[in-house]
Every structure is written in C-alpha cells, then in structure tokens.
C-alpha cells in the first residue's frame, strides 16, 4: 500500500471546505473510491465472521466469552486509528481497521442470534437505502455541511450518554426514542463524512491520501453499522 502525499500542501493549512473550494472531480472521486473500497471490504469481513459465528457452536462460545473484551478492544481501536492516524503508516492503520471489522463480526454474530433473519435483512436493506441516499447527497450537494459537525458531535455524545443511562433504567420507550434519534444522527453523519472525504478535508488533515482513505473508510463503516443497529433495535423482531 503506497503512502502518497496529498496534493493540497501542508497539513496544517486551512481545509478546502473552509476556503469554499473543491478538488477536481477526478480527484474527489478518487478520495471516495478508496474510502468506500476499504469500507465495503471491512463490511464483508464483518458479515463473513458473523455468519461463521452463527453457524458454529464453538465460535458462539468463544464470542460469548470474548464479548465484553472485544467491545472494549473495538473502542480502543477506533480511538487509536482516529487519533493516531497521522503517526501510523497507512498499512498499519488499514490492518487495525480490519482487526476492528473482524472483532465486530465476532460480536455481531451473537447479536444477530437474538433477531429473526427477516428482521436482519430488513434492517440491512433499510440501512443500505438510507446510507446510500445520504452518501449521494453528501457527494453532490453544493451546500457546505461543515456547520453540521459541532451539532452532530454534541448529538452523538448525548446519544451515548442516553444509551448508558437507559441501560440501567431499562425504559422501553427510551429505547425507541434513542433508536429514532440515532437513525437521524447517523444518516446526517453519513452525508457530512462523505462531503468531508470528497472535499479533500480529511486528506489535508492527515497529510496522506492513503491514510485519509483508511480514516474515511472507518468513519463510513461506523456510520453504516450504527445506522443498521439502530434500525434493527427499532424494528427488529426477536426470536
């Protein structure tokens, strides 16, 4: 994996979106293609491992044993990749991303066992449609979505706090409200992240097109997976 310097100059300079400029269409498409390629590869890895867990009792036992440690490691990997991306070689960052995707497959295999196959398929198709629509909007809109960043970050923090509190309270209506809010937040984040990738903002931030592809893939992966889980929580039928 070749680590190419980005064409925008110094990484500490102003972001393209703040200057009101966009890279050439071919370059913008290249940013998106690389990010979506790694994102889809990560999703395939997650889905493959989740399927293996569901169909193998030994893997189910292993997943149950490692469920909490795996979640903690996943959180750690997200922080390591996101915060350390400028210091990590592109290949190392990509490797960590695939480790994260694999661990997600392990935990998702157990989660999926609680829902009917029809519910999982419906949530997946719904998430795909919403994600796809938001991604197209983020890629083609001429309107700057940069102002969404602060509000989405605050909304995401509030969502996490609400989920933790409701885990102790166990309020059923709270689960519905959290899921609906989560769907809105992750749909909006998809459009926001796609525009940041297409505009070259992430490439400028990390100083490398290849590292930007990994970070963009991670963000898109998180947007899709969390949108899918929120829809599954909202409409999924348990076995």
N, C-alpha and C positions, 0 to 999 in steps of 0.2 A: 504494500500500500504506500504509494508515493506521497510525501508530505509537501504539498505545493504552497508557496506563499500566496496570500490573496492579492488581488490586483489593485486594492484600494489604498495602499500605502500604509503608514504607521497605524498600529492597532489602537493607539491612544487618541487618535484623531476623532473628529465628530462622525457620528454614524450617518450613513447615507439618508436614512429616513428623516433625520433632523435637518438635513440640508435640502430636503424636498427633491432628491434625485433618486433615480433607479438605475441599476446596471442595464446593459444591453440585454435584449430579450433572450438571446442565446445564452448569455452568462447566467441570467436569472433562472432560466430553465435548467441549466446545469446544476445550480445550487439545489433546486427542488428535486431533480432526478436522483442525485446522490443521496440526499436525506431520505427520500421515500424508498429508495432501493434497500438501504440498511434497515429502515423501519419495517418494511414488509418481510425482510429476512428474519428479523427478530420476532415478528408475529408468527411466522411459520414455525420457528423453533419452539416458541411457547406453546402453540397449538399441538405440535407433534409430541412434546413431552407430556402435556396434559392428557392427550389421548392414550399414551402409554400407561400413565398412572391409573386412568380409569379402567383399563383393561388388564391390569396386573396387580394381584393382591399383595405381592411383596413390595412393589413400588408404593402401593397405598399405605402400607405400614411404615415405610421409610418416610413418605411425605407427611404422615401424621406425626411422626417423631420429630421431624425437622421443620414442622410448620412455623412455629414461632421464631426459631433461629433464622430460618430462611427469610422471613419478613424483615427481621432486623438487619440482615445482611443486604437485602434488597434496598432498604432505605439508605444504608451506608454507601452502597454502590452509586445510587443516584446522586448523593452529595459529593462523592469522590469524583465522579465524571463531571458534574456540573461546575464544581468549584475548582477542580484541578485540571480542567481541560487545556488550559494554556501551558501547563507544565508537562502534560502527558504526551508521549509520542502518539500519533494518530492510530497506529496499530494496537498499542496497549489500550487506548480508550475504546476502540472497537471491540477488543477482546473482553473488556469489562462489561460492555453493553450486552454482549452475547451471554456472558455469565449471568447477568441480571435477567435477561429474557428466559434463560433456562430455569433459573430458580422460580420465576413467575409461573412457568409451566408446571413445576412441581406443586406449587400452592394452588394454582387454578384447577389442577386435576381433582383435588379434594373438594374445592368449592363447587365445581360442576356436578359432583356426585349428589349434591343436595337439590339440584334442579332437574326438571324433565328435559330431554333432548330438544323437544319442540320449543321450550322456553329459551334455551340457549341459542338455538338457531334464529328465533325471532329477535332476540336481543342483539345478536350479531348483525343480522341484516339491517335492523333499525339503526344501530350504531354506524354501520358502514354508510348508509344513506345520509345520515346527519353529518358524519365526519366528511364525506365526500362533498356535500353541498357547502359546508363551511370552508373546506380547503379551497374549493374553486373560487368562492367569494374572496377569500384572503389573497388569492393569487391574481385575480383580475381587477379587483376594485381599485379605483383611483383615489379613494378616500384613505387618508392615513389613519391607521388603527393604533398608533403609538400611544395615544392618550388612554387606551384601554388598559395598559399594563398595570398601572397602580391600582385601579379598581379591581382588576382580576386577581391580583396578588392578595389584596385585602379580603376579597370574597373567598379565595382558596384557603386562606388562614382561618377565616370564620367557619368555613365548611369543615375543616379538620377538627377544630375545637368542638363544633356541634356534634360531630360523629363520636368523638371521645366521650362527651358528656352523655349523649344518648345511649352509648354502650352500657353505662351504669344505670341510667334511668329506665331504659327499655320501653320508651313511649312509642307505640306503633305509628301514630300519626306523625311523630317526629321523623321516623324512617322515610315516610312518604315525602315530607317537606324537604328533607335532606337530599333525597334522590332527585327530586324535581329541580332544586337549586343546583345540584351537581351537574345535571344534564345541561342546564343553561350555561354554567361556568365553563365546562369542558368543550362545549360547542363553540363558545366565544373564544376560548384559548386556542382552538384549532385554527380559526381564521387569523388570529393575532400572530401565532407562531409561524404559519405559512407565509404571511406577509413579511415577517422579520427575516425568514430564510431567503425569500425571493428578492428582497431589497438589498441583501448583502450585509445586513446589520450584524448577523452572527459571525460571518466570515471576518468582518472588521474587528469584532470583539475578541475573537480567539486567535486572530493572526494567521490562520491557515484554512484553506478551503477544505482539506481533508478532515481536520478536527471539527470544523463547522458542520460537515456532513454528519459526523457522529453525534454531536450535540443536538443538531436539528432532528436526527432520527430518534434520539432519546425523548425529546420533547413531544414529537408527533406520536410516538409509541405510547407515552404516558397519557396524552390527550385521548387517543382512541381507546386504550384499555380502560381508563377510568370512565369514559362515556359508556362503554359497553357494560361495565359493572354496575353503574348507576341505573341503566335501563333494565338490567337483569334483576336488581333489587326492587325496582318499581313494578315490573310486570311479570317477573318470573314465577312460575308455579313450582312449588317444591314437590319432591317425590313422596 
